[in-house]
Amino acid sequence: MKMFRSSIKKLLPTALVVSVASLGLAMSATTASSEEIVSSIARGGLLYDKWYKVIKAPKPSETHAAWPASNTKKKGDATQRCKACHGWDIMGKDGAYASGSYKTGIMGLTGMVGQPNDAVIAAIKDSTHGFAGQMDDQDYVDLANFVTKGQFDIDAVINRETKAAVGNAAKGEEYYNTVCANCHGADGKLPKDLEHSLGALSNGNPWEIIQKIMNGQPGEQMPAMRAFGVEVSADILAYLQTLPKE
């Protein structure tokens, strides 16, 4: 290693040698780091969306035991998703699911921010939720990380009254055209099996769409934008809301 560094010093300008050395230190730090959990949070968001799709488990056919009898609009696998009770905005009865077909009266999870993961995992496995033994240890950890460390002030990026994204649509267009358009098309109408256009979806349920932008789509090769910060996802959402709704 000493001979290698000596050879570089003879061949390269001093400033470049310093840059190479700095790069080596940065690479070593990156390699040694074991604290990166953003990928775990993003995967937890996928599990929160549709856990059985992520772990390739059979689709549940029965209505969840904790699903309230007062809601007869949803049944079967639709009731087995975390988001079905706690909402895309994670606010449950105090958020977007205060009304509509997913109204359950069940509380959100905002109070779990910063709490120990063990408390969340215990709740996932308790008799009410009933998910003990249905996932692997890492799945529970990822889901807990999403709940305790992955939440953000969603009202700061989506106007609750108008559903409009609080973002820079011009920047969002740049992100969309370079990251998303290859799969979704310039007008947001791809893939062909997409039930509704991205313009319609983002205006109808922006809370769902920003979670999918940040965490990806369960079972699909869709990139998660969470590592780039919520502002980037808000910008993309703002641009999506300008796309055709039909």
LINDAJO-V800823 format. One record per backbone hydrogen bond with DSSP energy under -0.5 kcal/mol. CO is the residue of the C=O (numbers start at 1). NH is the residue of the N-H. E is the energy in kcal/mol with one decimal. If there is no record, write none. Layout:
co=[CO | CO]
nh=[NH | NH]
e=[E | E]
This chain:
co=[1 | 2 | 3 | 4 | 5 | 6 | 7 | 8 | 13 | 14 | 15 | 16 | 17 | 18 | 19 | 20 | 21 | 22 | 23 | 24 | 25 | 26 | 27 | 28 | 29 | 37 | 38 | 39 | 40 | 41 | 42 | 43 | 44 | 45 | 46 | 47 | 48 | 50 | 50 | 51 | 52 | 64 | 68 | 70 | 75 | 76 | 76 | 77 | 78 | 81 | 81 | 82 | 82 | 83 | 86 | 87 | 90 | 90 | 91 | 91 | 92 | 92 | 95 | 96 | 97 | 100 | 106 | 109 | 110 | 112 | 116 | 116 | 117 | 118 | 119 | 120 | 121 | 122 | 123 | 123 | 124 | 126 | 131 | 136 | 137 | 138 | 139 | 140 | 141 | 142 | 143 | 144 | 145 | 145 | 146 | 148 | 152 | 153 | 154 | 154 | 157 | 158 | 159 | 164 | 165 | 167 | 168 | 169 | 170 | 171 | 172 | 173 | 174 | 175 | 175 | 176 | 176 | 180 | 180 | 181 | 184 | 184 | 185 | 188 | 191 | 197 | 198 | 199 | 200 | 201 | 205 | 205 | 206 | 207 | 208 | 209 | 210 | 211 | 212 | 213 | 214 | 217 | 220 | 221 | 225 | 226 | 229 | 229 | 230 | 231 | 232 | 233 | 234 | 235 | 236 | 237 | 239 | 240 | 244]
nh=[5 | 6 | 7 | 8 | 9 | 10 | 11 | 12 | 17 | 18 | 19 | 20 | 21 | 22 | 23 | 24 | 25 | 26 | 27 | 28 | 29 | 30 | 31 | 32 | 33 | 41 | 42 | 43 | 44 | 45 | 46 | 47 | 48 | 49 | 50 | 51 | 83 | 53 | 54 | 55 | 57 | 67 | 71 | 72 | 78 | 64 | 79 | 80 | 81 | 84 | 85 | 85 | 86 | 87 | 92 | 90 | 109 | 110 | 94 | 108 | 95 | 97 | 98 | 99 | 104 | 103 | 93 | 112 | 113 | 115 | 119 | 120 | 121 | 122 | 123 | 124 | 125 | 126 | 126 | 129 | 131 | 130 | 134 | 140 | 141 | 142 | 143 | 144 | 145 | 146 | 147 | 148 | 149 | 150 | 150 | 114 | 154 | 156 | 157 | 158 | 166 | 160 | 163 | 159 | 167 | 169 | 172 | 173 | 174 | 175 | 176 | 177 | 178 | 179 | 180 | 180 | 181 | 183 | 184 | 185 | 189 | 190 | 188 | 198 | 194 | 201 | 202 | 203 | 204 | 205 | 208 | 209 | 210 | 211 | 212 | 213 | 214 | 215 | 216 | 225 | 226 | 220 | 222 | 223 | 228 | 229 | 232 | 233 | 234 | 235 | 236 | 237 | 238 | 239 | 240 | 241 | 242 | 243 | 199]
e=[-2.4 | -2.3 | -2.2 | -2.1 | -2.2 | -1.4 | -1.5 | -2.9 | -2.1 | -2.3 | -1.9 | -2.7 | -2.6 | -2.6 | -2.5 | -2.1 | -2.0 | -2.4 | -2.5 | -2.1 | -2.3 | -2.3 | -2.5 | -2.1 | -1.2 | -2.6 | -2.6 | -2.1 | -2.3 | -1.9 | -1.5 | -2.1 | -2.4 | -1.5 | -2.9 | -1.1 | -1.7 | -0.9 | -1.5 | -2.1 | -2.4 | -1.8 | -1.7 | -0.8 | -1.2 | -0.5 | -1.8 | -1.4 | -0.5 | -1.3 | -0.7 | -1.0 | -2.3 | -1.8 | -2.6 | -0.9 | -2.4 | -0.6 | -2.2 | -0.6 | -2.0 | -0.7 | -1.6 | -0.8 | -0.6 | -1.6 | -2.3 | -2.0 | -1.3 | -2.1 | -1.0 | -1.0 | -2.8 | -2.4 | -1.6 | -2.5 | -1.7 | -0.7 | -0.8 | -0.5 | -2.0 | -3.1 | -1.8 | -1.7 | -2.0 | -2.7 | -2.5 | -2.4 | -2.6 | -2.1 | -1.8 | -2.9 | -2.5 | -0.8 | -1.0 | -2.3 | -1.6 | -1.4 | -1.0 | -1.4 | -3.0 | -0.6 | -2.7 | -2.9 | -1.3 | -0.9 | -2.5 | -2.1 | -1.2 | -2.2 | -3.0 | -2.7 | -1.4 | -2.2 | -0.6 | -1.8 | -2.8 | -1.4 | -2.5 | -2.4 | -0.5 | -2.3 | -1.2 | -2.8 | -2.1 | -2.5 | -2.6 | -1.2 | -2.1 | -2.8 | -0.6 | -1.8 | -2.3 | -1.1 | -1.9 | -2.5 | -2.1 | -2.4 | -2.4 | -2.1 | -2.0 | -2.2 | -1.6 | -0.5 | -1.9 | -2.0 | -0.7 | -1.1 | -2.4 | -2.2 | -2.2 | -2.5 | -2.4 | -1.9 | -2.7 | -1.9 | -2.1 | -1.6 | -0.7]
